[in-house]
Amino acid sequence: FHPVASPRQGHEKLLAHLRQPGFKTNQLTPILNPSNADKEFVQHLLHENGLNDGKKKLCVVIGAKRPQNRWPIGYFKVVIEHFAPSVHILLIGSQEDRLLAEPLLGIQHVHNFCGLLTPMQSAAMFGMSDLTLSNDTGPMHMSYAVSTPTIAIFSARDLPGKWYPPVENNLVLRAKGIACEACMSEVCHNNICMQAI
């Protein structure tokens, strides 16, 4: 068990070791299960906004507790503009993220749910979506915890691997070779590690 691995990564490694001598193990199942009421609320919200039309849904989390953990909003905009004609983009986050989302709101098929959902309703929305693109933040962990494939964007401020999602069905994007890597800084005025992704 690697000292910086998450509990879920440790669980996966343990299962892999048990399989080698032939022990049968269950596949990992969702570790976060929103209530039926939360799922019904989100289904109603999706229906109200015309999001049950068969198009795929991409959840995007643009916020993060620390500004240095935020991928530049212009970078998110390029990705969203690329996918928006063919998929629904669901912005998920806190009330504060509503302001961050403003540059994205004129793009076709972008729906801003920031500040409108409880944490478990957010988890339900992740669970009804096809993919999540997220900064390193709480909602990113919720996404993979409901078994939605997740692309996680990490700054280089912390140790690599410490907060990564499980390898299976998820992808981590993190710049390498940053001079100030593992700075543990609470204040960053440049954010070069995020700009490098």
N, C-alpha and C positions, 0 to 999 in steps of 0.2 A: 504494500500500500504506500504510494508516493506521499510524502508529507504535505504537498500542496494540492493534492487531488481533492475534488469535492466528494461528499458522501456518496453521490450517485456513481461517480467514476470508480470509487472504491468498491461499490456494490458490483459494478460490471466486471471489474478485475477478479473479484472473488468468484463470481459465477463462471468466468472463463477458466480459472484454476480448477473448479469443481468439475467442469466438463471434461478436462483432459483425462482423468482416470475413468471416465464413463458415467459419472453421476448425472442424473437427469435434473435439469433446472428449468424453471419457468422463464419465458421471455419477460422482459421488463414491461410493465404496464404503466399507464399514467399514474403519477404520484400526487396529482392534484385533481380533485374531482368536484367541480362546481355543482351546486344544488340544482334540482329541477327548476326551482323558481328563477334562479339566475339564468339558466339556459333558456327558459321560456321568455324572460325579459329580453334577452339578446335576440332570440328568434323574431320576436315582435318588432324590435328596433330595426333589424335587417329587412324585414318585410316592409315596414313603414318607409324605409329609404330606398326601396326597389333593388335590394341587394340579393334577392333570391332568384336571379334571372339565369343562373347556370354559369355565369362568369366566375373564374377563379378569384379568390380573395387573398390579397397580400397585406398583412398587418405591418405597420411601420411605427417604430418607437423612436422619436427624434430627441426625446429629453433624456436627462440623466441628472442625478443628484449633484455631481461635480461637473462644472463647465468643461474641465479638461477631458472628461469622458464623452463629450459630445462630438460626433462627426460633424463637420461643417454642414450647415443647412443647404448650402448650394450643391454639395455632393449628393445629399438626399434628393434634391430637386432633379438632378440629372437622371438618377435611377428611376424616380417616380415618373418623370416624363417619358422615359423609355418604355415602361410597362403599362402606364395608365390607359392607353387606347384599348388594350385587350383584357385588363383585369381591374377589379375594384381595389382601390387603395384605402385601407382603414387605418387612420391615425389613432393611436391609443397612447394615453399618458395622463398626466395630472392636469389640473386647472392651469398651472403655470405654463404647461406645454402648449396651451391654446395660442398664446402669443408667439411662441417659436414657430408654430405651424402656419402663420399668416402668409409667408411667401409661397406656400404650396396650395393655397385654397383655390386659386384660379385654374388649376389643372383639372382636366376632364377626369371624372371617376374618382376624385379624391373626396373622402368623407371624414370630417374631423369629429372624432368621439372623445378627444382629450377633455378630461374633467367631467365627463358625463356618466362614467361607469365606476362602480365600486371595484375593488381589487378582484373579487370573485366573478363579477360580471365581465371584467377584462379577460380573466382566464377563460370564461365561457366563449368569448368572442375569438380568442386565440384558437380555441378548440374547434371552432366552426370555420376556420380559415385554412388555406393551403400552405402558407409559408409566412414566416416572420423575419423582418429585417430590423435589427435593434442595436442600439448602443448597449454597453455593459451597464445594466440597471435592473432593478427588481422585475419589471415586466418581462425582460428577456428570460429570466429564470422561470417565470410563470408559463411562458410559451412552450418551452421544451418539457416542462412538468406536465402539460396536458397532451404531450406527444406530437406537437406541431413542429415540423422541421424549422430550425432557427438558424439564421445567419447572424452571428454576434460580432459586433465591431468593438475591439478593445484598444484602449490607449496603452502606452508602454509604461505607465506610471507605476504599475504594480508588478509583482513577479509573474512570469508567464505560467499559465496553467492554473493559477490559484483559484480563479472564479469561472473557469471555462465551463460551458455546457458539456454534456456527455458527447463523445465522439460520434456515436451512432446517430445518423439522420440530421446532424448539425454541422455547422462550419464556423470556424473562428477566423476573423480577419484581424491581423495585428502587424504593424510595421516592424521590420527587423533592422538592426544596425543603427538604432537611434542613440546618439551620444549620451543623452540624459536618461536612458532606460532605467526603470526601477527607482526613479527619483522619489517616489512616495509623496510627492508634493501635493499640498492642498490648494496651492495657487499656481496657476500656469498662465503666462501672458502670451505664449506663442502657440502652443498646441501642435507642435511640428509632428508628433507621432501620429496624431489623427489626420493631419493634412497629408501625410505620406501614404495613406491607404486610398 
